[in-house]
């Protein structure tokens, strides 16, 4: 399911389709190849750190937009809809687990 079909922004809130599943690509060989250490954040946001966009501990989340042919920083509301209100903690745990740090 594409990102565009899995998500909707309606009435000021993000909604994730009940058939969609959240997949986080942590490494460069996963998904669109945006993840990794350092990943491709600087390619799309050369003047901003993930922390400048509301992320913690230098872990940013990019969403690929097929129509524009580029990645964008995920909005907090979208991450909350997809991962739950504790999305920051869940991201840190996922990255630590998958990178061998936890």
Biopython code that builds the backbone (N, CA, C, O; Angstrom):
import numpy as np
from Bio.PDB.StructureBuilder import StructureBuilder

atoms = [
    (1, "UNK", "N", (0.857, -1.168, 0.000)),
    (1, "UNK", "CA", (0.000, 0.000, 0.000)),
    (1, "UNK", "C", (0.906, 1.235, 0.000)),
    (1, "UNK", "O", (1.843, 1.315, 0.794)),
    (2, "UNK", "N", (0.637, 2.176, -0.868)),
    (2, "UNK", "CA", (1.462, 3.371, -0.941)),
    (2, "UNK", "C", (1.174, 4.291, 0.245)),
    (2, "UNK", "O", (0.127, 4.199, 0.885)),
    (3, "UNK", "N", (2.112, 5.159, 0.514)),
    (3, "UNK", "CA", (1.946, 6.133, 1.591)),
    (3, "UNK", "C", (0.693, 6.977, 1.352)),
    (3, "UNK", "O", (-0.072, 7.251, 2.277)),
    (4, "UNK", "N", (0.499, 7.383, 0.091)),
    (4, "UNK", "CA", (-0.642, 8.225, -0.242)),
    (4, "UNK", "C", (-1.970, 7.523, 0.019)),
    (4, "UNK", "O", (-2.924, 8.159, 0.469)),
    (5, "UNK", "N", (-2.048, 6.210, -0.260)),
    (5, "UNK", "CA", (-3.314, 5.513, -0.014)),
    (5, "UNK", "C", (-3.485, 5.104, 1.442)),
    (5, "UNK", "O", (-4.605, 4.855, 1.888)),
    (6, "UNK", "N", (-2.398, 5.035, 2.178)),
    (6, "UNK", "CA", (-2.467, 4.598, 3.569)),
    (6, "UNK", "C", (-2.801, 5.727, 4.533)),
    (6, "UNK", "O", (-3.243, 5.477, 5.655)),
    (7, "UNK", "N", (-2.595, 6.960, 4.108)),
    (7, "UNK", "CA", (-2.790, 8.090, 5.017)),
    (7, "UNK", "C", (-3.755, 9.116, 4.431)),
    (7, "UNK", "O", (-3.889, 9.255, 3.215)),
    (8, "UNK", "N", (-4.410, 9.817, 5.323)),
    (8, "UNK", "CA", (-5.311, 10.913, 4.943)),
    (8, "UNK", "C", (-5.190, 12.012, 5.991)),
    (8, "UNK", "O", (-5.112, 11.740, 7.189)),
    (9, "UNK", "N", (-5.175, 13.232, 5.531)),
    (9, "UNK", "CA", (-5.196, 14.377, 6.443)),
    (9, "UNK", "C", (-6.582, 14.992, 6.330)),
    (9, "UNK", "O", (-6.947, 15.540, 5.290)),
    (10, "UNK", "N", (-7.344, 14.896, 7.404)),
    (10, "UNK", "CA", (-8.731, 15.335, 7.384)),
    (10, "UNK", "C", (-9.082, 16.013, 8.699)),
    (10, "UNK", "O", (-8.719, 15.537, 9.775)),
    (11, "UNK", "N", (-9.783, 17.116, 8.601)),
    (11, "UNK", "CA", (-10.236, 17.844, 9.791)),
    (11, "UNK", "C", (-9.092, 18.184, 10.747)),
    (11, "UNK", "O", (-9.263, 18.161, 11.966)),
    (12, "UNK", "N", (-7.933, 18.499, 10.186)),
    (12, "UNK", "CA", (-6.796, 18.893, 11.005)),
    (12, "UNK", "C", (-6.064, 17.756, 11.681)),
    (12, "UNK", "O", (-5.220, 17.993, 12.546)),
    (13, "UNK", "N", (-6.375, 16.497, 11.298)),
    (13, "UNK", "CA", (-5.714, 15.341, 11.915)),
    (13, "UNK", "C", (-5.312, 14.332, 10.848)),
    (13, "UNK", "O", (-5.981, 14.177, 9.826)),
    (14, "UNK", "N", (-4.203, 13.651, 11.113)),
    (14, "UNK", "CA", (-3.782, 12.555, 10.246)),
    (14, "UNK", "C", (-4.547, 11.301, 10.619)),
    (14, "UNK", "O", (-4.816, 11.052, 11.794)),
    (15, "UNK", "N", (-4.890, 10.527, 9.629)),
    (15, "UNK", "CA", (-5.533, 9.234, 9.843)),
    (15, "UNK", "C", (-4.781, 8.195, 9.017)),
    (15, "UNK", "O", (-4.363, 8.457, 7.889)),
    (16, "UNK", "N", (-4.621, 7.031, 9.597)),
    (16, "UNK", "CA", (-3.957, 5.927, 8.910)),
    (16, "UNK", "C", (-5.003, 4.861, 8.633)),
    (16, "UNK", "O", (-5.728, 4.450, 9.539)),
    (17, "UNK", "N", (-5.086, 4.411, 7.390)),
    (17, "UNK", "CA", (-6.051, 3.392, 6.987)),
    (17, "UNK", "C", (-5.872, 2.140, 7.851)),
    (17, "UNK", "O", (-4.746, 1.741, 8.148)),
    (18, "UNK", "N", (-6.984, 1.526, 8.249)),
    (18, "UNK", "CA", (-6.915, 0.365, 9.138)),
    (18, "UNK", "C", (-6.228, -0.831, 8.474)),
    (18, "UNK", "O", (-5.772, -1.736, 9.173)),
    (19, "UNK", "N", (-6.147, -0.855, 7.157)),
    (19, "UNK", "CA", (-5.456, -1.947, 6.461)),
    (19, "UNK", "C", (-3.954, -1.708, 6.332)),
    (19, "UNK", "O", (-3.202, -2.613, 5.968)),
    (20, "UNK", "N", (-3.528, -0.495, 6.631)),
    (20, "UNK", "CA", (-2.112, -0.143, 6.494)),
    (20, "UNK", "C", (-1.314, -0.668, 7.671)),
    (20, "UNK", "O", (-1.839, -0.842, 8.770)),
    (21, "UNK", "N", (-0.062, -0.914, 7.430)),
    (21, "UNK", "CA", (0.824, -1.264, 8.523)),
    (21, "UNK", "C", (2.042, -0.357, 8.445)),
    (21, "UNK", "O", (2.505, 0.001, 7.362)),
    (22, "UNK", "N", (2.537, -0.005, 9.588)),
    (22, "UNK", "CA", (3.680, 0.891, 9.669)),
    (22, "UNK", "C", (4.957, 0.077, 9.528)),
    (22, "UNK", "O", (5.149, -0.922, 10.221)),
    (23, "UNK", "N", (5.819, 0.510, 8.634)),
    (23, "UNK", "CA", (7.102, -0.147, 8.438)),
    (23, "UNK", "C", (8.177, 0.922, 8.526)),
    (23, "UNK", "O", (8.160, 1.895, 7.771)),
    (24, "UNK", "N", (9.101, 0.742, 9.438)),
    (24, "UNK", "CA", (10.205, 1.677, 9.585)),
    (24, "UNK", "C", (11.455, 1.089, 8.957)),
    (24, "UNK", "O", (11.910, 0.011, 9.340)),
    (25, "UNK", "N", (11.998, 1.798, 7.998)),
    (25, "UNK", "CA", (13.262, 1.390, 7.395)),
    (25, "UNK", "C", (14.395, 2.033, 8.169)),
    (25, "UNK", "O", (14.567, 3.251, 8.137)),
    (26, "UNK", "N", (15.154, 1.225, 8.852)),
    (26, "UNK", "CA", (16.246, 1.751, 9.670)),
    (26, "UNK", "C", (17.570, 1.718, 8.907)),
    (26, "UNK", "O", (18.448, 2.549, 9.142)),
    (27, "UNK", "N", (17.707, 0.770, 8.005)),
    (27, "UNK", "CA", (18.943, 0.640, 7.246)),
    (27, "UNK", "C", (18.790, 1.073, 5.799)),
    (27, "UNK", "O", (17.670, 1.198, 5.304)),
    (28, "UNK", "N", (19.904, 1.304, 5.114)),
    (28, "UNK", "CA", (19.856, 1.786, 3.734)),
    (28, "UNK", "C", (19.293, 0.778, 2.733)),
    (28, "UNK", "O", (18.933, 1.157, 1.619)),
    (29, "UNK", "N", (19.211, -0.483, 3.108)),
    (29, "UNK", "CA", (18.676, -1.490, 2.186)),
    (29, "UNK", "C", (17.183, -1.739, 2.401)),
    (29, "UNK", "O", (16.614, -2.628, 1.767)),
    (30, "UNK", "N", (16.542, -0.975, 3.280)),
    (30, "UNK", "CA", (15.120, -1.158, 3.575)),
    (30, "UNK", "C", (14.284, -0.059, 2.924)),
    (30, "UNK", "O", (14.705, 1.094, 2.844)),
    (31, "UNK", "N", (13.114, -0.431, 2.470)),
    (31, "UNK", "CA", (12.175, 0.535, 1.903)),
    (31, "UNK", "C", (12.772, 1.341, 0.768)),
    (31, "UNK", "O", (13.289, 0.773, -0.194)),
    (32, "UNK", "N", (12.707, 2.641, 0.869)),
    (32, "UNK", "CA", (13.234, 3.555, -0.150)),
    (32, "UNK", "C", (14.714, 3.842, 0.046)),
    (32, "UNK", "O", (15.281, 4.660, -0.678)),
    (33, "UNK", "N", (15.346, 3.189, 1.003)),
    (33, "UNK", "CA", (16.767, 3.398, 1.229)),
    (33, "UNK", "C", (17.095, 4.731, 1.880)),
    (33, "UNK", "O", (18.178, 5.278, 1.675)),
    (34, "UNK", "N", (16.157, 5.254, 2.668)),
    (34, "UNK", "CA", (16.367, 6.546, 3.313)),
    (34, "UNK", "C", (17.075, 6.419, 4.656)),
    (34, "UNK", "O", (17.674, 7.381, 5.138)),
    (35, "UNK", "N", (17.008, 5.235, 5.261)),
    (35, "UNK", "CA", (17.547, 5.038, 6.605)),
    (35, "UNK", "C", (19.030, 4.752, 6.615)),
    (35, "UNK", "O", (19.681, 4.718, 5.571)),
    (36, "UNK", "N", (19.546, 4.551, 7.786)),
    (36, "UNK", "CA", (20.955, 4.220, 7.981)),
    (36, "UNK", "C", (21.632, 5.247, 8.855)),
    (36, "UNK", "O", (21.010, 6.193, 9.337)),
    (37, "UNK", "N", (22.895, 5.045, 9.045)),
    (37, "UNK", "CA", (23.680, 5.981, 9.833)),
    (37, "UNK", "C", (24.797, 6.493, 8.956)),
    (37, "UNK", "O", (25.791, 5.784, 8.803)),
    (38, "UNK", "N", (24.710, 7.668, 8.369)),
    (38, "UNK", "CA", (23.809, 8.735, 8.736)),
    (38, "UNK", "C", (22.469, 8.742, 7.998)),
    (38, "UNK", "O", (21.622, 9.567, 8.340)),
    (39, "UNK", "N", (22.227, 7.901, 7.038)),
    (39, "UNK", "CA", (20.970, 7.957, 6.298)),
    (39, "UNK", "C", (20.987, 9.116, 5.312)),
    (39, "UNK", "O", (22.029, 9.731, 5.082)),
    (40, "UNK", "N", (19.848, 9.406, 4.741)),
    (40, "UNK", "CA", (19.791, 10.430, 3.691)),
    (40, "UNK", "C", (19.139, 11.738, 4.145)),
    (40, "UNK", "O", (18.742, 12.553, 3.312)),
    (41, "UNK", "N", (19.028, 11.942, 5.451)),
    (41, "UNK", "CA", (18.419, 13.158, 5.983)),
    (41, "UNK", "C", (19.055, 14.409, 5.372)),
    (41, "UNK", "O", (18.341, 15.288, 4.891)),
    (42, "UNK", "N", (20.379, 14.497, 5.385)),
    (42, "UNK", "CA", (21.092, 15.697, 4.916)),
    (42, "UNK", "C", (20.861, 15.973, 3.426)),
    (42, "UNK", "O", (20.957, 17.117, 2.982)),
    (43, "UNK", "N", (20.561, 14.941, 2.671)),
    (43, "UNK", "CA", (20.266, 15.127, 1.244)),
    (43, "UNK", "C", (19.015, 15.994, 1.058)),
    (43, "UNK", "O", (18.955, 16.815, 0.143)),
    (44, "UNK", "N", (18.031, 15.809, 1.916)),
    (44, "UNK", "CA", (16.772, 16.533, 1.796)),
    (44, "UNK", "C", (16.676, 17.742, 2.722)),
    (44, "UNK", "O", (15.928, 18.678, 2.441)),
    (45, "UNK", "N", (17.426, 17.730, 3.823)),
    (45, "UNK", "CA", (17.423, 18.822, 4.794)),
    (45, "UNK", "C", (18.858, 19.192, 5.173)),
    (45, "UNK", "O", (19.287, 18.953, 6.302)),
    (46, "UNK", "N", (19.601, 19.778, 4.221)),
    (46, "UNK", "CA", (21.026, 20.045, 4.488)),
    (46, "UNK", "C", (21.286, 21.060, 5.600)),
    (46, "UNK", "O", (22.355, 21.037, 6.210)),
    (47, "UNK", "N", (20.339, 21.941, 5.874)),
    (47, "UNK", "CA", (20.547, 22.981, 6.876)),
    (47, "UNK", "C", (19.843, 22.708, 8.203)),
    (47, "UNK", "O", (19.891, 23.541, 9.108)),
    (48, "UNK", "N", (19.189, 21.550, 8.330)),
    (48, "UNK", "CA", (18.444, 21.243, 9.556)),
    (48, "UNK", "C", (18.853, 19.882, 10.089)),
    (48, "UNK", "O", (19.144, 18.954, 9.333)),
    (49, "UNK", "N", (18.867, 19.789, 11.413)),
    (49, "UNK", "CA", (19.072, 18.489, 12.045)),
    (49, "UNK", "C", (17.693, 17.886, 12.315)),
    (49, "UNK", "O", (16.699, 18.612, 12.316)),
    (50, "UNK", "N", (17.614, 16.589, 12.542)),
    (50, "UNK", "CA", (16.319, 16.013, 12.934)),
    (50, "UNK", "C", (15.736, 16.698, 14.167)),
    (50, "UNK", "O", (14.518, 16.847, 14.269)),
    (51, "UNK", "N", (16.581, 17.114, 15.100)),
    (51, "UNK", "CA", (16.107, 17.803, 16.298)),
    (51, "UNK", "C", (15.398, 19.117, 15.971)),
    (51, "UNK", "O", (14.470, 19.513, 16.678)),
    (52, "UNK", "N", (15.825, 19.792, 14.910)),
    (52, "UNK", "CA", (15.171, 21.034, 14.490)),
    (52, "UNK", "C", (13.746, 20.785, 14.013)),
    (52, "UNK", "O", (12.937, 21.711, 13.954)),
    (53, "UNK", "N", (13.439, 19.533, 13.672)),
    (53, "UNK", "CA", (12.105, 19.174, 13.163)),
    (53, "UNK", "C", (11.278, 18.414, 14.197)),
    (53, "UNK", "O", (10.249, 17.830, 13.860)),
    (54, "UNK", "N", (11.725, 18.419, 15.460)),
    (54, "UNK", "CA", (10.940, 17.814, 16.536)),
    (54, "UNK", "C", (11.286, 16.378, 16.876)),
    (54, "UNK", "O", (10.610, 15.755, 17.695)),
    (55, "UNK", "N", (12.334, 15.843, 16.254)),
    (55, "UNK", "CA", (12.745, 14.473, 16.567)),
    (55, "UNK", "C", (13.764, 14.488, 17.691)),
    (55, "UNK", "O", (14.301, 15.540, 18.039)),
    (56, "UNK", "N", (14.027, 13.323, 18.256)),
    (56, "UNK", "CA", (14.947, 13.243, 19.388)),
    (56, "UNK", "C", (16.184, 12.438, 19.022)),
    (56, "UNK", "O", (16.153, 11.557, 18.162)),
    (57, "UNK", "N", (17.272, 12.771, 19.705)),
    (57, "UNK", "CA", (18.527, 12.024, 19.596)),
    (57, "UNK", "C", (18.950, 11.743, 18.165)),
    (57, "UNK", "O", (19.385, 10.638, 17.843)),
    (58, "UNK", "N", (18.823, 12.731, 17.323)),
    (58, "UNK", "CA", (19.315, 12.654, 15.958)),
    (58, "UNK", "C", (18.712, 11.502, 15.143)),
    (58, "UNK", "O", (19.364, 10.961, 14.250)),
    (59, "UNK", "N", (17.475, 11.136, 15.455)),
    (59, "UNK", "CA", (16.752, 10.120, 14.684)),
    (59, "UNK", "C", (15.584, 10.821, 13.999)),
    (59, "UNK", "O", (14.588, 11.160, 14.638)),
    (60, "UNK", "N", (15.718, 11.033, 12.696)),
    (60, "UNK", "CA", (14.659, 11.666, 11.927)),
    (60, "UNK", "C", (13.836, 10.631, 11.192)),
    (60, "UNK", "O", (14.278, 9.500, 10.993)),
    (61, "UNK", "N", (12.641, 11.017, 10.789)),
    (61, "UNK", "CA", (11.772, 10.130, 10.018)),
    (61, "UNK", "C", (11.414, 10.845, 8.724)),
    (61, "UNK", "O", (10.862, 11.946, 8.726)),
    (62, "UNK", "N", (11.743, 10.191, 7.628)),
    (62, "UNK", "CA", (11.427, 10.718, 6.310)),
    (62, "UNK", "C", (10.337, 9.874, 5.677)),
    (62, "UNK", "O", (10.319, 8.654, 5.839)),
    (63, "UNK", "N", (9.432, 10.515, 4.959)),
    (63, "UNK", "CA", (8.390, 9.836, 4.191)),
    (63, "UNK", "C", (8.616, 10.160, 2.727)),
    (63, "UNK", "O", (8.756, 11.325, 2.356)),
    (64, "UNK", "N", (8.650, 9.141, 1.907)),
    (64, "UNK", "CA", (8.869, 9.343, 0.475)),
    (64, "UNK", "C", (7.570, 9.750, -0.203)),
    (64, "UNK", "O", (6.522, 9.151, 0.038)),
    (65, "UNK", "N", (7.640, 10.761, -1.043)),
    (65, "UNK", "CA", (6.493, 11.253, -1.799)),
    (65, "UNK", "C", (6.755, 10.976, -3.279)),
    (65, "UNK", "O", (7.552, 11.665, -3.916)),
    (66, "UNK", "N", (6.078, 9.961, -3.820)),
    (66, "UNK", "CA", (6.288, 9.587, -5.220)),
    (66, "UNK", "C", (6.032, 10.736, -6.176)),
    (66, "UNK", "O", (6.808, 10.952, -7.108)),
    (67, "UNK", "N", (4.953, 11.476, -5.958)),
    (67, "UNK", "CA", (4.588, 12.558, -6.861)),
    (67, "UNK", "C", (5.664, 13.621, -6.992)),
    (67, "UNK", "O", (5.854, 14.185, -8.070)),
    (68, "UNK", "N", (6.369, 13.898, -5.905)),
    (68, "UNK", "CA", (7.418, 14.918, -5.905)),
    (68, "UNK", "C", (8.803, 14.325, -6.149)),
    (68, "UNK", "O", (9.755, 15.052, -6.432)),
    (69, "UNK", "N", (8.908, 12.996, -6.038)),
    (69, "UNK", "CA", (10.201, 12.350, -6.225)),
    (69, "UNK", "C", (11.209, 12.725, -5.158)),
    (69, "UNK", "O", (12.399, 12.852, -5.443)),
    (70, "UNK", "N", (10.743, 12.902, -3.934)),
    (70, "UNK", "CA", (11.641, 13.260, -2.833)),
    (70, "UNK", "C", (11.034, 12.855, -1.495)),
    (70, "UNK", "O", (9.866, 12.476, -1.409)),
    (71, "UNK", "N", (11.847, 12.943, -0.470)),
    (71, "UNK", "CA", (11.402, 12.628, 0.885)),
    (71, "UNK", "C", (11.127, 13.912, 1.649)),
    (71, "UNK", "O", (11.735, 14.953, 1.399)),
    (72, "UNK", "N", (10.194, 13.812, 2.587)),
    (72, "UNK", "CA", (9.854, 14.914, 3.482)),
    (72, "UNK", "C", (9.912, 14.427, 4.914)),
    (72, "UNK", "O", (9.701, 13.247, 5.193)),
    (73, "UNK", "N", (10.201, 15.348, 5.818)),
    (73, "UNK", "CA", (10.175, 15.045, 7.240)),
    (73, "UNK", "C", (8.742, 14.709, 7.641)),
    (73, "UNK", "O", (7.811, 15.441, 7.302)),
    (74, "UNK", "N", (8.567, 13.603, 8.361)),
    (74, "UNK", "CA", (7.230, 13.195, 8.805)),
    (74, "UNK", "C", (6.719, 14.169, 9.867)),
    (74, "UNK", "O", (7.482, 14.629, 10.718)),
    (75, "UNK", "N", (5.446, 14.473, 9.811)),
    (75, "UNK", "CA", (4.840, 15.349, 10.808)),
    (75, "UNK", "C", (4.522, 14.568, 12.073)),
    (75, "UNK", "O", (4.218, 13.376, 12.018)),
    (76, "UNK", "N", (4.593, 15.246, 13.210)),
    (76, "UNK", "CA", (4.325, 14.609, 14.504)),
    (76, "UNK", "C", (2.940, 13.978, 14.542)),
    (76, "UNK", "O", (2.781, 12.882, 15.079)),
    (77, "UNK", "N", (1.934, 14.649, 13.982)),
    (77, "UNK", "CA", (0.577, 14.110, 13.981)),
    (77, "UNK", "C", (0.472, 12.807, 13.207)),
    (77, "UNK", "O", (-0.266, 11.904, 13.602)),
    (78, "UNK", "N", (1.208, 12.706, 12.104)),
    (78, "UNK", "CA", (1.216, 11.477, 11.318)),
    (78, "UNK", "C", (1.885, 10.348, 12.102)),
    (78, "UNK", "O", (1.389, 9.222, 12.113)),
    (79, "UNK", "N", (2.996, 10.643, 12.749)),
    (79, "UNK", "CA", (3.687, 9.621, 13.536)),
    (79, "UNK", "C", (2.834, 9.177, 14.721)),
    (79, "UNK", "O", (2.827, 7.998, 15.075)),
    (80, "UNK", "N", (2.131, 10.097, 15.322)),
    (80, "UNK", "CA", (1.240, 9.742, 16.425)),
    (80, "UNK", "C", (0.109, 8.843, 15.931)),
    (80, "UNK", "O", (-0.249, 7.879, 16.608)),
    (81, "UNK", "N", (-0.458, 9.144, 14.764)),
    (81, "UNK", "CA", (-1.530, 8.317, 14.205)),
    (81, "UNK", "C", (-1.025, 6.933, 13.828)),
    (81, "UNK", "O", (-1.740, 5.943, 13.989)),
    (82, "UNK", "N", (0.201, 6.858, 13.328)),
    (82, "UNK", "CA", (0.748, 5.581, 12.868)),
    (82, "UNK", "C", (1.327, 4.737, 13.994)),
    (82, "UNK", "O", (1.179, 3.515, 13.992)),
    (83, "UNK", "N", (1.990, 5.383, 14.962)),
    (83, "UNK", "CA", (2.725, 4.651, 15.992)),
    (83, "UNK", "C", (2.158, 4.808, 17.399)),
    (83, "UNK", "O", (2.554, 4.089, 18.317)),
    (84, "UNK", "N", (1.233, 5.745, 17.566)),
    (84, "UNK", "CA", (0.668, 5.992, 18.880)),
    (84, "UNK", "C", (1.256, 7.238, 19.514)),
    (84, "UNK", "O", (2.239, 7.786, 19.015)),
    (85, "UNK", "N", (0.663, 7.690, 20.612)),
    (85, "UNK", "CA", (1.105, 8.935, 21.235)),
    (85, "UNK", "C", (2.530, 8.880, 21.795)),
    (85, "UNK", "O", (3.147, 9.921, 22.019)),
    (86, "UNK", "N", (3.049, 7.686, 22.018)),
    (86, "UNK", "CA", (4.418, 7.539, 22.525)),
    (86, "UNK", "C", (5.404, 7.286, 21.375)),
    (86, "UNK", "O", (6.389, 6.567, 21.546)),
    (87, "UNK", "N", (5.136, 7.876, 20.210)),
    (87, "UNK", "CA", (5.925, 7.596, 19.016)),
    (87, "UNK", "C", (7.410, 7.894, 19.185)),
    (87, "UNK", "O", (8.238, 7.176, 18.623)),
    (88, "UNK", "N", (7.773, 8.927, 19.938)),
    (88, "UNK", "CA", (9.199, 9.240, 20.128)),
    (88, "UNK", "C", (9.909, 8.088, 20.837)),
    (88, "UNK", "O", (10.997, 7.682, 20.428)),
    (89, "UNK", "N", (9.299, 7.565, 21.890)),
    (89, "UNK", "CA", (9.875, 6.436, 22.629)),
    (89, "UNK", "C", (9.953, 5.199, 21.743)),
    (89, "UNK", "O", (10.967, 4.501, 21.732)),
    (90, "UNK", "N", (8.889, 4.929, 21.004)),
    (90, "UNK", "CA", (8.870, 3.762, 20.119)),
    (90, "UNK", "C", (9.946, 3.847, 19.040)),
    (90, "UNK", "O", (10.571, 2.842, 18.704)),
    (91, "UNK", "N", (10.162, 5.045, 18.498)),
    (91, "UNK", "CA", (11.219, 5.212, 17.491)),
    (91, "UNK", "C", (12.592, 4.934, 18.085)),
    (91, "UNK", "O", (13.396, 4.212, 17.496)),
    (92, "UNK", "N", (12.857, 5.506, 19.251)),
    (92, "UNK", "CA", (14.153, 5.284, 19.898)),
    (92, "UNK", "C", (14.367, 3.806, 20.163)),
    (92, "UNK", "O", (15.456, 3.286, 19.920)),
    (93, "UNK", "N", (13.331, 3.113, 20.663)),
    (93, "UNK", "CA", (13.454, 1.691, 20.953)),
    (93, "UNK", "C", (13.698, 0.879, 19.672)),
    (93, "UNK", "O", (14.537, -0.022, 19.647)),
    (94, "UNK", "N", (12.964, 1.206, 18.632)),
    (94, "UNK", "CA", (13.110, 0.478, 17.370)),
    (94, "UNK", "C", (14.507, 0.643, 16.784)),
    (94, "UNK", "O", (15.123, -0.328, 16.347)),
    (95, "UNK", "N", (14.996, 1.863, 16.778)),
    (95, "UNK", "CA", (16.338, 2.109, 16.246)),
    (95, "UNK", "C", (17.391, 1.407, 17.100)),
    (95, "UNK", "O", (18.315, 0.799, 16.561)),
    (96, "UNK", "N", (17.262, 1.484, 18.419)),
    (96, "UNK", "CA", (18.232, 0.824, 19.316)),
    (96, "UNK", "C", (18.221, -0.680, 19.106)),
    (96, "UNK", "O", (19.280, -1.305, 19.040)),
    (97, "UNK", "N", (17.037, -1.268, 19.000)),
    (97, "UNK", "CA", (16.936, -2.709, 18.812)),
    (97, "UNK", "C", (17.524, -3.154, 17.480)),
    (97, "UNK", "O", (18.283, -4.121, 17.418)),
    (98, "UNK", "N", (17.172, -2.453, 16.432)),
    (98, "UNK", "CA", (17.593, -2.883, 15.102)),
    (98, "UNK", "C", (19.022, -2.513, 14.756)),
    (98, "UNK", "O", (19.594, -3.066, 13.817)),
    (99, "UNK", "N", (19.607, -1.589, 15.497)),
    (99, "UNK", "CA", (20.994, -1.239, 15.227)),
    (99, "UNK", "C", (21.940, -1.928, 16.205)),
    (99, "UNK", "O", (23.143, -1.664, 16.215)),
    (100, "UNK", "N", (21.381, -2.816, 17.027)),
    (100, "UNK", "CA", (22.206, -3.587, 17.950)),
    (100, "UNK", "C", (22.495, -2.899, 19.257)),
    (100, "UNK", "O", (23.320, -3.378, 20.036)),
    (101, "UNK", "N", (21.825, -1.762, 19.527)),
    (101, "UNK", "CA", (22.094, -1.030, 20.755)),
    (101, "UNK", "C", (21.093, -1.292, 21.842)),
    (101, "UNK", "O", (21.058, -0.555, 22.828)),
    (102, "UNK", "N", (20.261, -2.329, 21.703)),
    (102, "UNK", "CA", (19.291, -2.560, 22.764)),
    (102, "UNK", "C", (18.517, -3.761, 22.441)),
    (102, "UNK", "O", (17.633, -4.149, 23.204)),
]
sb = StructureBuilder()
sb.init_structure("model")
sb.init_model(0)
sb.init_chain("A")
sb.init_seg("    ")
for serial, (resi, resn, name, xyz) in enumerate(atoms, 1):
    if name == "N":
        sb.init_residue(resn, " ", resi, " ")
    sb.init_atom(name, np.array(xyz, "f"), 0.0, 1.0, " ", f" {name:<3s}", serial, name[0])
structure = sb.get_structure()
